[in-house]
Amino acid sequence: MPDPELLRSLGKLARGLSALFWGLPATLIVCVETARLDFLRPYEIAPALIANALLLFGLVQMGSFQRQERPWRAALDRAKLLGVVNLGLCPFLFWFNRMPEQSYFRDAILVLVISALLFLFNLNVVLKQLGAMLPDETLRHDINHFTALNRWMLALWLIVVTATAIAQAMNLPNRLSPDIVALIAQGEGAILLLLGLSPLAITMALIWKTKEIIFESVFSAK
């Protein structure tokens, strides 16, 4: 007879993965639109808070699975900490929309971007640790391969963002011709789009596949 406690923890794990799957694209869209456009302005900071809280909820739900596994718990705790940081910084998106001339809000958004990248990086570590505990060998191989690829792309994304911030702090764009600056900006935008959206899409695919395998194990156990 299957262990009721294990089935309960697997159910919460699947619920947490579902929250992450839907929360990742929702958070990206809501946060970008909160900072750029006005149609979310009547709701103020509520959409960004709800989207980031959904990610944190998913991680909390996953915490009931295999509490005794220290690498898994450590990776999950790091992701939770970054999720709390993102939740605390997301209101600056709305305030920047209202007062874009404030450099303090712009700096806070830069910190939020870096924290969000680190969150996605650590989420891939969480998936890797989760895959190591599940019995499916194909899933474990896919997770190990694609999470490593994701972490490399996210590290490159962070390097590009850091280099851009340093260049702006040194006032390098003003020393170049406008044509060269425009060309660099276009190339940088394409690189950041590739390095940012590709890990997000791959992470969502891994989350969905992991959730489906957990559902199969729960129903087969029943």
CORRAVEN-V393189 format. One record per backbone hydrogen bond with DSSP energy under -0.5 kcal/mol. NH is the residue of the N-H (numbers start at 1). CO is the residue of the C=O. If there is no record, write none. Layout:
BEGIN
<<NH/CO> <NH/CO>>
END
This chain:
BEGIN
<<7/3> <8/4> <9/5> <10/6> <11/7> <12/8> <13/9> <14/10> <15/11> <16/12> <17/13> <18/14> <19/15> <20/16> <21/17> <22/18> <23/19> <24/20> <25/21> <26/22> <27/23> <28/24> <29/25> <30/26> <31/27> <32/28> <33/29> <34/30> <35/31> <36/32> <37/33> <41/38> <43/40> <44/41> <46/43> <49/45> <50/46> <51/47> <52/48> <53/49> <54/50> <55/51> <56/52> <57/53> <58/54> <59/55> <60/56> <61/57> <62/58> <63/59> <63/60> <64/61> <65/62> <69/66> <70/68> <73/69> <74/70> <75/71> <76/72> <77/73> <78/74> <79/75> <80/76> <81/77> <82/78> <83/79> <84/80> <85/81> <86/82> <87/83> <88/84> <89/85> <90/86> <92/89> <93/90> <94/90> <95/91> <96/92> <97/93> <98/94> <99/95> <102/99> <103/101> <106/102> <107/103> <108/104> <109/105> <110/106> <111/107> <112/108> <113/109> <114/110> <115/111> <116/112> <117/113> <118/114> <119/115> <120/116> <121/117> <122/118> <123/119> <124/120> <125/121> <126/122> <127/123> <128/124> <129/125> <130/126> <131/127> <132/128> <133/129> <133/130> <134/130> <134/131> <137/135> <140/136> <141/137> <142/138> <143/139> <144/140> <145/141> <146/142> <147/143> <148/144> <149/145> <150/146> <151/147> <152/148> <153/149> <154/150> <155/151> <156/152> <157/153> <158/154> <159/155> <160/156> <161/157> <162/158> <163/159> <164/160> <165/161> <166/162> <167/163> <168/164> <169/165> <170/166> <171/168> <172/167> <175/172> <176/173> <181/177> <182/178> <183/179> <184/180> <185/181> <186/182> <187/183> <188/184> <189/185> <190/186> <191/187> <192/188> <193/189> <194/190> <195/191> <196/192> <197/193> <198/194> <200/196> <201/197> <202/198> <203/199> <204/200> <205/201> <206/202> <207/203> <208/204> <209/205> <210/206> <211/207> <212/208> <213/209> <214/210> <215/211> <216/212> <217/213> <218/214> <219/215> <220/216> <221/217> <222/218>>
END
